[in-house]
């Protein structure tokens, strides 16, 4: 059974532009549009096994990028630290605004 690893969708958002157009398209169809392997195969004109193999290769590439660059983990760590800082600074509105401005500049949701 080929099971979806939902972390792949997050990695696709971060590293998707590093993949080939074909791999990015297949991952988008599978993870973001929630199509089955059979539906994707019919849409793109390759076998179901071909779709599965391509998705697996693209997933491996995304995990390789994250293993080397750690951008997803760094973003999560920064968000957690910012949430803690906002909690500690709840009585200090200027500090809270400074933290929010920093998060906005870093394009991190909080």
C-alpha positions in Angstrom: 0.0 0.0 0.0 1.3 3.4 -1.0 0.4 5.8 1.9 0.6 9.6 1.8 3.1 11.3 4.0 1.5 14.7 4.7 4.8 16.2 5.5 5.5 16.0 1.7 2.9 18.7 1.1 4.8 21.0 3.4 8.1 20.1 1.7 6.6 20.6 -1.7 5.7 24.2 -0.7 9.3 24.9 0.3 11.3 22.9 -2.2 8.9 22.4 -5.1 10.7 24.8 -7.4 13.8 22.5 -7.2 11.9 19.6 -8.7 11.3 19.0 -12.4 8.0 20.3 -13.8 6.7 16.7 -14.2 7.6 15.7 -10.6 6.1 18.9 -9.2 2.9 18.3 -11.2 2.5 14.7 -10.1 3.0 15.6 -6.4 0.5 18.5 -6.8 -2.1 16.2 -8.2 -1.5 13.6 -5.5 -1.1 15.7 -2.4 -2.8 19.0 -3.1 -5.6 17.9 -5.4 -6.0 14.5 -3.7 -6.2 12.4 -6.9 -5.6 8.7 -6.8 -2.7 7.1 -8.6 -5.1 5.7 -11.2 -6.7 9.1 -11.7 -3.3 10.7 -12.2 -2.2 8.0 -14.6 -5.3 8.6 -16.8 -4.8 12.4 -16.7 -1.1 12.4 -17.6 -1.0 9.4 -19.8 1.4 7.0 -18.0 0.9 3.8 -16.1 -0.2 3.8 -12.5 3.1 2.2 -11.6 4.9 5.0 -13.5 3.0 7.5 -11.4 3.9 5.7 -8.2 7.5 5.5 -9.1 7.7 9.2 -10.1 6.0 10.3 -6.9 8.3 8.1 -4.8 11.4 9.6 -6.6 10.1 13.2 -6.1 9.3 12.5 -2.4 12.9 11.1 -2.0 14.2 14.3 -3.6 12.2 16.5 -1.2 13.4 14.6 1.8 17.0 14.9 0.5 16.6 18.7 0.3 15.2 18.9 3.8 17.9 16.6 5.1 20.6 18.9 3.8 18.9 22.4 4.2 16.5 21.9 7.1 14.3 24.8 6.0 11.0 23.2 7.2 12.5 22.4 10.6 14.0 25.8 10.9 10.7 27.4 10.1 8.9 25.3 12.7 11.6 26.1 15.3 11.3 29.8 14.6 7.5 29.7 14.8 7.6 27.9 18.2 10.2 30.3 19.5 8.1 33.3 18.4 5.0 31.9 20.0 6.9 31.5 23.3 8.3 35.0 23.0 4.9 36.5 22.3 3.5 34.6 25.3 6.3 35.9 27.6 5.9 39.4 26.2 2.2 39.6 26.5 2.3 42.5 28.9 4.7 44.4 26.7 2.9 45.6 23.6 5.9 47.3 21.9 7.8 44.0 22.3 4.9 42.0 20.9 4.7 44.4 17.9 8.4 44.0 17.3 8.1 40.2 17.3 5.1 40.3 15.0 7.1 42.6 12.6 10.0 40.2 12.7 7.7 37.3 11.9 6.1 39.1 9.1 9.5 40.1 7.6 10.5 36.4 7.8 7.2 35.4 6.2 6.3 33.1 9.1 2.8 32.5 10.3 2.1 32.7 14.0 
